[in-house]
Amino acid sequence: MTSTLIATIPHRAEILCSELSMLDVREFVRTYTSEAESSVSFAWNGKHATEFVDANMLFRKEVCDYFEGGNEVFPLPLIAALYKAETLFAKEAWGVNAVVSRLAQELLERGGVEYLGIYLEGARCGMDAFMATGNIALSKQRCQELVHQCQANATAKDGNEKQWALLADRFSFLLSTPKHHD
């Protein structure tokens, strides 16, 4: 009996820690302001491979897991902060977390052209991020709006003409696929 009780104590402690952590995440999401972005931002030590450290990675992962659970509507500035951090992480960690696609989709569907610059910056964080940010489904109306804005930006002569044209092609392709969620 004693060995059974002792064996269950660490498990109960893990559950309690997990529940406390989830309360912290819920409170963080509920009260998020841009001043809290540093809690989820990419905080890299400048090293790669086994020496790679992102000081905010564990907490950001908990927030992203909560986002993927669909338990709550996240504020757009928090989605943008997570997207920026995760795409920067992808560039330096040489791999992308699956949540990037969902963050990109939510950022654009809810935020539209207002968040297009942030989307472009994230998509430019290496091939992994570029591919993940394109794995999205948007409403027809949102795709049309984004195509129009990207085409306009492609003529702006700001040095990003090719990137804007590439995004215009990406959103045009999304319009031609039955992958919309209208």
N, C-alpha and C positions, 0 to 999 in steps of 0.2 A: 504494500500500500504506500509506504513512504517513497519508494523509488518511482512509483507512478505519479505521485504528487509532485515530486521534484522535477520529473521529466516534463510535466505540464506547465510549470512556472515560467520557464523561458518562453514557451509558446504564448502564454497569456501576456507576458511582458512585451513580446513582439506585436501582438494584437493591440495592446494599449498604446504603444509608441506609434503604430500605424494610424490608429484612430486619432491620436493627438496631432499627428502630422497632417492628417486630412482636415482637421478643424483649422489648423494654421493655413492650409491652402485655401479652404473655403473663405476664410476671413480675408486673406490676401486678395482673392479675386473680387470679393464683395466690396472691399474698400480701396481697390487699386486706383492710384493716381500716377501721373508720369514721374513724380518724385520717387516712386518705388521701383522704377525701371532697373536701377542698379542691382536689385535683388535677383533679377532673372537675366541680366545682360550677360554677354559672353565675356568671361573674366579669365582670359588665357594667360598662362605663364610664359608664352613665347617658345615653348619646346614642343617637340613632336614625339611620336611613337610611345615608348614606355614612360617617358618623362613628361608627357602631355598632361596638363592639369587645367581644368576650367572650374574655378572655385564655385561657380553658381550652378554647375551642371546637375547636381542631385536635386536641389530644390526646383530648378526649372523643369526637370523631368517629372517631378510630382505634379507641378502645375499643368504641364502638357498632358499627363495621364488623366488628370481631372477634366481638362478640355476635351480630350477624346472620348471620355465617358458621357459627354453630352448632358451633364447634370445641371448645367447652368449656362445662361447666355453670358459670354465673356464680353467685357468692354472692348471696343475696337482698338483703343490705344494699347491695351494689354496684348491683344492678338498681334499687333504690329511689333511690339517689343519682343515677344516670343519668336516671331518670324525672323526678325533681324538677328537675334541671338542664335537661333538654330541654323540659319544660313551661314553666318560667320563661323559657327562651330563646324559645319560641313566642310568649309574651305580648309580649315586648319587640322581637322581630325581625319581628313581624307575619307569621309563617308558621311552619309546623310541619315538622319532619323526620319522614320516614316511620317511623323507628325507634320513635317514641312509641307506636304501636299495639302493636308487638311487646313493648316494655317493659311496657306496661300489662297485656297479656295474661299475660306471665310473672309479673309482680308478683302479680296476683290468683290465677292458677292455682296457683302454688307457695306464695304467702304467705297467701292467704285473708283472713279478717276482720282479722287482725293488721295488714295493710297497707292496709286500706280507707280510713283517714284520709288517708294519703299519696296514695292514688289520687284521693280527692275533691279534695284541694288542687290536684293537677295538672290535674284536669278543669276546675277553676274558673279556669284561667289563660287565659281567652279562648275565643272560638268555635272557633278552629282546634284548640286543645288539647282542647276538649270533644268535638269531632267525632272526632279521632284516637283519643282514649281509649275511645271507644265502638266502634271498628272492631276488635273482638276476638272470639275464639271460646273459650268455657270449657266445661268438663265440666258435665254436668247437675247433679251433686252440688255442685260449687262454686257454680254459679248459684243453686241453691236456698238454700245457706248464706248467700250474699251478699244475696239478696232478704230473707230472714228478718232478718238483721242490719240492713239498711238500713231496713226497716219498723220495727224496734225503735228505731233511732236517730231516726226521723222523729217519734216520740212523746216524745222526751227533753226538748223545750223548751229547747234549747241555742242557738237562733237559726239553726240550719242545717236546720230541719225540711223546708223546701221542697227543698233540695239532696238530702237523704237520700231523700225521696219520689221525686224525679226519678231517682236512682240505682236505687231499688227498681223503678221502671218500666223502666229500662234493662235490668236483669238479668232481669226478668220477660219482656221482649221476647226476650232471648237464649234463654230457656227455650222460647219458642214457635217458634224458627227451627231448621232442621235443620243449623245451623252449629257444632254441638258437636264437640269432639274428645275423646270418651270413651275 
